[in-house]
C-alpha cells in the first residue's frame, strides 16, 4: 500500500494518464505552478520532483509558490487536539464562498502566516455586497441595453473618461501583480478601485446623466457603465468566481461564461490624464466641503452657499465646466466661482490643490474655533514641508534617487508650501 506522500507525489502525471502517452500528458505536463504551504517542502514538494524525474524524466512544474499557514486569531497552528480549527463549510454557510476565497487569496503577505479572524471575512462579505448593490443599480439603468449598443467613441464626460483611465491602469497593474504572484497587493488594488473609484465616485457621478434629460449623455454613460462593470467583473472573477459569474450573466455580454471571456488588457486609447486632473480637483473639493459640513454638523439636506476661488484660469475653467457636479455633491444653494472672489470673515474655509473654498455659515461657526482648525491644518502642512525639505537636503537621497522621483518631491514641496501660505493668510485675515 502506498503511503500518503508517495501517492501524492504521483499526482502531477498519474492524473493525466501516465504511464500512457495521452493527449492530456502532452498538453498539460509539466504543469506551470504548484501552490503549497512552506511546511511541506520536504514531505511533498521535494518528493514530487524526485518522483517525477524518476518516472517521467521531466520536472513536474515550473514554479512553486510557497504561502504562509492559516493560523487561529492568536497565531497558533490549527489542530484537532487544540480544537482551534475552523470548518470552511461553516464559514461558507455564514459569509459565502466568495467572501472566504477573497479573504484567503488576497490576505496573504509574502513570508507571513495569516491569522484567521471572522472580521476579515465580514469585510470581504461587505465587499461582495458592495459589488452586488452597484451591479443592481447598473442593471436597473441598462434595461434593454445590448453589447452592440456600447459605444465608447462618442462624447464622453469628465467622469467617463476618468473611470476608463482608472480601469485601464488597474487592469495593467493587476495583470503585472498576478504574473508576479503578488495576490495580496492584487486584492488591495481591486478593492480600492471597485469600492472607491467605481462605486463611491463614478456611479454617483453617473446618476446625473442617467436621470437627466440629455439622451446623448445618458447613452454615453450607459456604454461606459456596461463596459467598465463587465471588465471589472472579469478582473475580480479569479477571486470571486460565483458572484462575478452571476452578475455577468445579466449584463450585456457575449459568450457562455465569464470564465472564457478575454482578460482585460491595457489600451492606450483610454489614457486621459486631463480627465484625471479634473476629477482629482473635483473630488478633493467635494471631500473638503463634506468634511466642513461634518465638522459643524451641517447635514447634506441643508443647502449652503459655496464660494470657490481657483488658483488659475485652467482651474477656473475646470470648475465652471463641472458646476453641475459641484452643486449636486456639495449641496449648494448658491455657487460662486471666480479668480477675484474673496471669502467673508465668518466662514469655514479649506485649501485644496487648485482652489480655495469658503462656506459662509453665520450662526453655525465660532471664529476662534475656525482659527484653531486652521492652526491644526497649518501644523500638518509645516510637518510635510519640513519632511520634504530634509529629504531634498539629504545628499544620499539626491545622489541615488532617479531624477523623476526628485522632481516629484520638489512638486510636492511647492504644493504644500502654497497651501501653507494660503492657510497663514486666512488665519491672519480672521484674526484681523
GUZARO-980809 format. One record per residue (C-alpha): residue number from 1; residue in three letters; x, y, z. Coordinates in nm, 3 decimals. Example, Ala and Ser with C-alpha at 12.3 -4.5 7.8 and 13.67 -1.06 7.14 Angstrom:
BEGIN
   pos   code        c1        c2        c3
     1    Ala     1.230    -0.450     0.780
     2    Ser     1.367    -0.106     0.714
END
This chain:
BEGIN
   pos   code        c1        c2        c3
     1    Unk     0.000     0.000     0.000
     2    Unk     0.138     0.341    -0.097
     3    Unk     0.173     0.594     0.181
     4    Unk     0.007     0.934     0.159
     5    Unk     0.309     1.135     0.048
     6    Unk     0.429     0.883    -0.208
     7    Unk     0.089     0.854    -0.373
     8    Unk     0.058     1.234    -0.367
     9    Unk     0.395     1.261    -0.537
    10    Unk     0.247     1.079    -0.836
    11    Unk    -0.029     1.337    -0.871
    12    Unk     0.111     1.569    -1.147
    13    Unk     0.141     1.289    -1.403
    14    Unk    -0.069     0.996    -1.279
    15    Unk    -0.387     1.204    -1.313
    16    Unk    -0.306     1.270    -1.680
    17    Unk    -0.300     0.908    -1.791
    18    Unk     0.060     0.807    -1.715
    19    Unk     0.226     0.572    -1.797
    20    Unk     0.049     0.602    -2.133
    21    Unk     0.142     0.897    -2.353
    22    Unk    -0.202     1.056    -2.353
    23    Unk    -0.306     1.382    -2.512
    24    Unk    -0.350     1.528    -2.164
    25    Unk     0.009     1.436    -2.077
    26    Unk     0.136     1.607    -2.391
    27    Unk    -0.071     1.918    -2.331
    28    Unk    -0.059     1.969    -1.953
    29    Unk     0.268     1.814    -1.842
    30    Unk     0.482     1.959    -1.700
    31    Unk     0.236     2.186    -1.520
    32    Unk     0.302     2.556    -1.469
    33    Unk     0.262     2.613    -1.099
    34    Unk     0.238     2.433    -0.766
    35    Unk     0.084     2.631    -0.479
    36    Unk     0.152     2.498    -0.131
    37    Unk     0.242     2.585     0.226
    38    Unk     0.606     2.615     0.326
    39    Unk     0.568     2.344     0.592
    40    Unk     0.561     2.052     0.343
    41    Unk     0.853     2.140     0.116
    42    Unk     1.034     1.819     0.211
    43    Unk     0.728     1.596     0.262
    44    Unk     0.562     1.677    -0.067
    45    Unk     0.732     1.927    -0.299
    46    Unk     1.073     1.759    -0.300
    47    Unk     0.920     1.412    -0.335
    48    Unk     0.704     1.523    -0.626
    49    Unk     1.016     1.648    -0.806
    50    Unk     1.224     1.333    -0.735
    51    Unk     0.937     1.101    -0.826
    52    Unk     0.859     1.286    -1.148
    53    Unk     1.223     1.284    -1.256
    54    Unk     1.244     0.910    -1.182
    55    Unk     0.930     0.807    -1.370
    56    Unk     0.897     1.068    -1.646
    57    Unk     1.243     1.220    -1.674
    58    Unk     1.088     1.566    -1.650
    59    Unk     1.028     1.813    -1.367
    60    Unk     0.657     1.822    -1.267
    61    Unk     0.614     2.202    -1.254
    62    Unk     0.798     2.518    -1.349
    63    Unk     0.720     2.737    -1.046
    64    Unk     0.643     2.671    -0.680
    65    Unk     0.452     2.936    -0.485
    66    Unk     0.501     2.893    -0.112
    67    Unk     0.243     3.069     0.103
    68    Unk     0.204     3.109     0.476
    69    Unk    -0.017     2.899     0.701
    70    Unk    -0.365     2.992     0.813
    71    Unk    -0.344     3.014     1.194
    72    Unk    -0.603     3.095     1.455
    73    Unk    -0.653     3.451     1.576
    74    Unk    -0.388     3.400     1.846
    75    Unk    -0.126     3.288     1.594
    76    Unk    -0.139     2.919     1.691
    77    Unk    -0.137     2.647     1.427
    78    Unk    -0.482     2.493     1.387
    79    Unk    -0.513     2.134     1.503
    80    Unk    -0.776     1.884     1.614
    81    Unk    -0.609     1.837     1.951
    82    Unk    -0.624     2.210     2.030
    83    Unk    -0.977     2.239     1.897
    84    Unk    -0.896     2.572     1.736
    85    Unk    -0.973     2.476     1.377
    86    Unk    -1.228     2.647     1.156
    87    Unk    -1.466     2.447     0.938
    88    Unk    -1.468     2.616     0.595
    89    Unk    -1.822     2.489     0.532
    90    Unk    -1.942     2.684     0.835
    91    Unk    -1.768     2.997     0.706
    92    Unk    -1.922     2.949     0.362
    93    Unk    -2.266     2.898     0.516
    94    Unk    -2.240     3.223     0.710
    95    Unk    -2.046     3.452     0.476
    96    Unk    -2.041     3.285     0.134
    97    Unk    -1.771     3.105    -0.063
    98    Unk    -1.659     3.419    -0.245
    99    Unk    -1.601     3.610     0.079
   100    Unk    -1.386     3.332     0.223
   101    Unk    -1.199     3.285    -0.104
   102    Unk    -1.125     3.658    -0.141
   103    Unk    -1.007     3.686     0.220
   104    Unk    -0.773     3.387     0.193
   105    Unk    -0.633     3.459    -0.154
   106    Unk    -0.573     3.830    -0.109
   107    Unk    -0.499     3.845     0.264
   108    Unk    -0.157     3.685     0.234
   109    Unk     0.171     3.869     0.270
   110    Unk     0.487     3.706     0.132
   111    Unk     0.678     3.536     0.412
   112    Unk     0.399     3.578     0.667
   113    Unk     0.132     3.348     0.809
   114    Unk    -0.232     3.453     0.801
   115    Unk    -0.427     3.484     1.126
   116    Unk    -0.790     3.390     1.075
   117    Unk    -1.035     3.645     1.210
   118    Unk    -1.402     3.647     1.128
   119    Unk    -1.383     4.027     1.094
   120    Unk    -1.169     3.978     0.783
   121    Unk    -1.430     3.751     0.629
   122    Unk    -1.702     4.000     0.721
   123    Unk    -1.507     4.272     0.542
   124    Unk    -1.481     4.052     0.233
   125    Unk    -1.855     3.978     0.257
   126    Unk    -1.930     4.350     0.274
   127    Unk    -1.711     4.398    -0.032
   128    Unk    -1.914     4.135    -0.219
   129    Unk    -2.234     4.313    -0.112
   130    Unk    -2.092     4.640    -0.244
   131    Unk    -2.029     4.480    -0.583
   132    Unk    -2.377     4.326    -0.583
   133    Unk    -2.554     4.652    -0.497
   134    Unk    -2.357     4.853    -0.753
   135    Unk    -2.439     4.593    -1.016
   136    Unk    -2.810     4.604    -0.930
   137    Unk    -2.807     4.980    -0.982
   138    Unk    -2.630     4.937    -1.315
   139    Unk    -2.870     4.667    -1.434
   140    Unk    -3.173     4.883    -1.348
   141    Unk    -3.030     5.152    -1.575
   142    Unk    -2.921     4.915    -1.854
   143    Unk    -3.255     4.751    -1.917
   144    Unk    -3.277     4.661    -2.286
   145    Unk    -2.915     4.766    -2.341
   146    Unk    -2.713     4.530    -2.564
   147    Unk    -2.344     4.474    -2.634
   148    Unk    -2.397     4.629    -2.977
   149    Unk    -2.521     4.946    -2.806
   150    Unk    -2.189     5.005    -2.628
   151    Unk    -2.015     5.299    -2.795
   152    Unk    -1.706     5.447    -2.634
   153    Unk    -1.626     5.673    -2.929
   154    Unk    -1.897     5.927    -2.855
   155    Unk    -1.886     6.242    -2.646
   156    Unk    -1.769     6.125    -2.304
   157    Unk    -1.777     6.345    -1.997
   158    Unk    -1.501     6.400    -1.745
   159    Unk    -1.621     6.119    -1.516
   160    Unk    -1.650     5.873    -1.805
   161    Unk    -1.300     5.940    -1.937
   162    Unk    -1.162     5.924    -1.581
   163    Unk    -1.313     5.586    -1.493
   164    Unk    -1.195     5.435    -1.824
   165    Unk    -0.846     5.566    -1.746
   166    Unk    -0.856     5.416    -1.396
   167    Unk    -0.987     5.083    -1.527
   168    Unk    -0.704     5.079    -1.779
   169    Unk    -0.443     5.142    -1.509
   170    Unk    -0.597     4.885    -1.277
   171    Unk    -0.608     4.612    -1.544
   172    Unk    -0.244     4.677    -1.631
   173    Unk    -0.126     4.671    -1.269
   174    Unk    -0.332     4.367    -1.171
   175    Unk    -0.200     4.168    -1.467
   176    Unk     0.156     4.252    -1.365
   177    Unk     0.095     4.163    -1.000
   178    Unk    -0.073     3.831    -1.080
   179    Unk     0.218     3.739    -1.306
   180    Unk     0.442     3.806    -1.006
   181    Unk     0.211     3.609    -0.770
   182    Unk     0.151     3.922    -0.561
   183    Unk    -0.206     3.830    -0.473
   184    Unk    -0.226     4.038    -0.156
   185    Unk    -0.141     4.357    -0.345
   186    Unk    -0.376     4.250    -0.625
   187    Unk    -0.660     4.232    -0.374
   188    Unk    -0.581     4.578    -0.240
   189    Unk    -0.589     4.732    -0.588
   190    Unk    -0.914     4.559    -0.678
   191    Unk    -1.075     4.662    -0.350
   192    Unk    -0.974     5.027    -0.386
   193    Unk    -1.076     5.052    -0.750
   194    Unk    -1.416     4.887    -0.704
   195    Unk    -1.510     5.039    -0.370
   196    Unk    -1.371     5.391    -0.413
   197    Unk    -1.340     5.472    -0.784
   198    Unk    -1.627     5.274    -0.930
   199    Unk    -1.888     5.264    -0.653
   200    Unk    -1.830     5.572    -0.439
   201    Unk    -1.741     5.813    -0.718
   202    Unk    -1.824     5.709    -1.072
   203    Unk    -2.166     5.558    -1.007
   204    Unk    -2.265     5.867    -0.809
   205    Unk    -2.146     6.095    -1.091
   206    Unk    -2.321     5.874    -1.347
   207    Unk    -2.660     5.931    -1.183
   208    Unk    -2.670     6.289    -1.313
   209    Unk    -2.663     6.170    -1.675
   210    Unk    -2.871     5.856    -1.620
   211    Unk    -3.151     6.056    -1.457
   212    Unk    -3.107     6.364    -1.678
   213    Unk    -3.278     6.476    -1.998
   214    Unk    -2.972     6.466    -2.226
   215    Unk    -3.021     6.139    -2.419
   216    Unk    -2.676     6.154    -2.579
   217    Unk    -2.507     6.190    -2.241
   218    Unk    -2.726     5.914    -2.097
   219    Unk    -2.630     5.677    -2.379
   220    Unk    -2.260     5.752    -2.333
   221    Unk    -2.285     5.689    -1.959
   222    Unk    -2.472     5.361    -2.016
   223    Unk    -2.198     5.249    -2.256
   224    Unk    -1.920     5.327    -2.010
   225    Unk    -2.109     5.174    -1.716
   226    Unk    -2.172     4.848    -1.905
   227    Unk    -1.815     4.829    -2.033
   228    Unk    -1.643     4.911    -1.704
   229    Unk    -1.859     4.677    -1.497
   230    Unk    -1.804     4.394    -1.745
   231    Unk    -1.425     4.435    -1.734
   232    Unk    -1.426     4.479    -1.356
   233    Unk    -1.609     4.150    -1.312
   234    Unk    -1.350     3.978    -1.531
   235    Unk    -1.073     4.115    -1.309
   236    Unk    -1.242     4.001    -0.986
   237    Unk    -1.351     3.662    -1.127
   238    Unk    -1.041     3.463    -1.019
   239    Unk    -1.104     3.578    -0.662
   240    Unk    -1.485     3.585    -0.652
   241    Unk    -1.598     3.339    -0.921
   242    Unk    -1.960     3.290    -0.815
   243    Unk    -2.088     3.645    -0.774
   244    Unk    -1.895     3.765    -1.080
   245    Unk    -2.044     3.489    -1.299
   246    Unk    -2.397     3.554    -1.171
   247    Unk    -2.381     3.928    -1.236
   248    Unk    -2.205     3.891    -1.570
   249    Unk    -2.481     3.665    -1.700
   250    Unk    -2.730     3.950    -1.651
   251    Unk    -2.510     4.217    -1.810
   252    Unk    -2.493     4.278    -2.185
   253    Unk    -2.233     4.017    -2.283
   254    Unk    -2.112     3.778    -2.550
   255    Unk    -2.018     3.418    -2.476
   256    Unk    -2.144     3.145    -2.247
   257    Unk    -1.942     3.215    -1.934
   258    Unk    -1.718     3.482    -1.787
   259    Unk    -1.457     3.211    -1.731
   260    Unk    -1.390     3.207    -2.106
   261    Unk    -1.417     3.584    -2.154
   262    Unk    -1.098     3.762    -2.264
   263    Unk    -0.883     3.906    -1.985
   264    Unk    -0.884     4.290    -1.980
   265    Unk    -0.566     4.437    -2.127
   266    Unk    -0.410     4.781    -2.132
   267    Unk    -0.540     5.011    -2.408
   268    Unk    -0.352     5.335    -2.475
   269    Unk    -0.671     5.486    -2.621
   270    Unk    -0.816     5.512    -2.270
   271    Unk    -0.533     5.725    -2.134
   272    Unk    -0.686     6.055    -2.018
   273    Unk    -0.451     6.245    -1.783
   274    Unk    -0.651     6.567    -1.827
   275    Unk    -0.967     6.392    -1.705
   276    Unk    -0.773     6.259    -1.406
   277    Unk    -0.661     6.611    -1.320
   278    Unk    -1.018     6.740    -1.341
   279    Unk    -1.160     6.459    -1.129
   280    Unk    -0.890     6.493    -0.865
   281    Unk    -0.976     6.862    -0.826
   282    Unk    -1.350     6.790    -0.809
   283    Unk    -1.311     6.501    -0.563
   284    Unk    -1.079     6.697    -0.334
   285    Unk    -1.316     6.993    -0.336
   286    Unk    -1.622     6.776    -0.265
   287    Unk    -1.442     6.595     0.018
   288    Unk    -1.336     6.927     0.169
   289    Unk    -1.693     7.062     0.166
   290    Unk    -1.830     6.741     0.316
   291    Unk    -1.562     6.744     0.585
   292    Unk    -1.653     7.100     0.678
   293    Unk    -2.020     7.007     0.691
   294    Unk    -1.943     6.715     0.920
   295    Unk    -1.727     6.932     1.143
   296    Unk    -2.001     7.188     1.206
   297    Unk    -2.287     6.936     1.197
   298    Unk    -2.449     7.071     0.881
   299    Unk    -2.631     6.781     0.706
   300    Unk    -2.641     6.748     0.328
   301    Unk    -3.012     6.829     0.338
   302    Unk    -2.919     7.184     0.440
   303    Unk    -2.825     7.390     0.137
   304    Unk    -2.518     7.610     0.176
   305    Unk    -2.354     7.892    -0.012
   306    Unk    -2.017     7.797    -0.160
   307    Unk    -1.753     8.041    -0.281
   308    Unk    -1.462     7.895    -0.478
   309    Unk    -1.151     8.090    -0.569
   310    Unk    -0.947     7.895    -0.829
   311    Unk    -0.570     7.927    -0.833
   312    Unk    -0.562     7.992    -1.206
   313    Unk    -0.760     8.017    -1.529
   314    Unk    -0.722     7.645    -1.601
   315    Unk    -0.874     7.552    -1.266
   316    Unk    -1.148     7.810    -1.314
   317    Unk    -1.243     7.652    -1.648
   318    Unk    -1.247     7.304    -1.494
   319    Unk    -1.473     7.411    -1.209
   320    Unk    -1.715     7.600    -1.432
   321    Unk    -1.728     7.308    -1.674
   322    Unk    -1.833     7.082    -1.387
   323    Unk    -2.069     7.313    -1.199
   324    Unk    -2.349     7.054    -1.203
   325    Unk    -2.134     6.803    -1.016
   326    Unk    -2.025     7.058    -0.756
   327    Unk    -2.380     7.180    -0.694
   328    Unk    -2.513     6.825    -0.667
   329    Unk    -2.246     6.676    -0.442
   330    Unk    -2.180     6.982    -0.226
   331    Unk    -2.548     7.063    -0.173
   332    Unk    -2.527     7.431    -0.265
   333    Unk    -2.795     7.695    -0.261
   334    Unk    -2.559     7.934    -0.439
   335    Unk    -2.225     7.863    -0.607
   336    Unk    -1.977     8.135    -0.700
   337    Unk    -1.655     8.057    -0.888
   338    Unk    -1.407     8.330    -0.976
   339    Unk    -1.042     8.434    -0.959
   340    Unk    -1.124     8.768    -0.797
   341    Unk    -1.353     8.633    -0.526
   342    Unk    -1.268     8.665    -0.158
   343    Unk    -1.417     8.479     0.133
   344    Unk    -1.619     8.653     0.404
   345    Unk    -1.481     8.669     0.756
   346    Unk    -1.747     8.447     0.908
   347    Unk    -1.695     8.139     0.701
   348    Unk    -1.549     7.793     0.713
   349    Unk    -1.266     7.757     0.467
   350    Unk    -1.040     7.497     0.314
   351    Unk    -0.748     7.489     0.076
   352    Unk    -0.730     7.220    -0.190
   353    Unk    -0.486     7.171    -0.473
   354    Unk    -0.603     7.424    -0.730
   355    Unk    -0.854     7.628    -0.528
   356    Unk    -0.960     7.791    -0.204
   357    Unk    -1.318     7.747    -0.088
   358    Unk    -1.536     7.927     0.163
   359    Unk    -1.868     7.833     0.320
   360    Unk    -2.039     8.129     0.487
   361    Unk    -2.200     7.967     0.787
   362    Unk    -2.303     8.256     1.009
   363    Unk    -2.453     8.128     1.329
   364    Unk    -2.302     7.781     1.283
   365    Unk    -1.938     7.863     1.345
   366    Unk    -1.722     8.016     1.612
   367    Unk    -1.440     8.230     1.468
   368    Unk    -1.195     8.111     1.732
   369    Unk    -1.288     7.752     1.653
   370    Unk    -1.214     7.812     1.285
   371    Unk    -0.876     7.964     1.372
   372    Unk    -0.796     7.662     1.587
   373    Unk    -0.886     7.432     1.297
   374    Unk    -0.666     7.625     1.056
   375    Unk    -0.377     7.622     1.305
   376    Unk    -0.410     7.245     1.328
   377    Unk    -0.401     7.224     0.947
   378    Unk    -0.101     7.459     0.947
   379    Unk     0.086     7.229     1.186
   380    Unk     0.030     6.937     0.949
   381    Unk     0.147     7.138     0.648
   382    Unk     0.456     7.258     0.836
   383    Unk     0.542     6.897     0.910
   384    Unk     0.509     6.797     0.545
   385    Unk     0.719     7.091     0.427
   386    Unk     0.992     7.013     0.681
   387    Unk     0.989     6.643     0.595
   388    Unk     1.037     6.703     0.223
   389    Unk     1.297     6.975     0.282
   390    Unk     1.500     6.729     0.491
   391    Unk     1.472     6.467     0.218
   392    Unk     1.587     6.708    -0.052
   393    Unk     1.874     6.822     0.173
   394    Unk     1.988     6.462     0.216
   395    Unk     2.293     6.414    -0.005
   396    Unk     2.245     6.037    -0.016
   397    Unk     1.889     6.071    -0.143
   398    Unk     1.983     6.333    -0.402
   399    Unk     2.269     6.116    -0.529
   400    Unk     2.075     5.789    -0.558
   401    Unk     1.716     5.887    -0.635
   402    Unk     1.603     5.898    -1.001
   403    Unk     1.551     6.244    -1.146
   404    Unk     1.177     6.176    -1.179
   405    Unk     1.144     6.099    -0.807
   406    Unk     1.337     6.413    -0.711
   407    Unk     1.114     6.623    -0.937
   408    Unk     0.804     6.471    -0.779
   409    Unk     0.931     6.560    -0.431
   410    Unk     1.001     6.918    -0.541
   411    Unk     0.649     6.946    -0.682
   412    Unk     0.508     6.814    -0.353
   413    Unk     0.712     7.071    -0.162
   414    Unk     0.579     7.353    -0.380
   415    Unk     0.222     7.229    -0.337
   416    Unk     0.248     7.205     0.042
   417    Unk     0.422     7.543     0.062
   418    Unk     0.144     7.706    -0.145
   419    Unk    -0.122     7.554     0.080
   420    Unk     0.065     7.670     0.390
   421    Unk     0.087     8.025     0.261
   422    Unk    -0.288     8.033     0.196
   423    Unk    -0.367     7.895     0.540
   424    Unk    -0.140     8.154     0.703
   425    Unk    -0.312     8.429     0.507
   426    Unk    -0.655     8.301     0.611
   427    Unk    -0.555     8.291     0.981
   428    Unk    -0.425     8.646     0.961
   429    Unk    -0.747     8.754     0.788
   430    Unk    -0.969     8.604     1.058
   431    Unk    -0.760     8.748     1.340
   432    Unk    -0.764     9.087     1.171
END
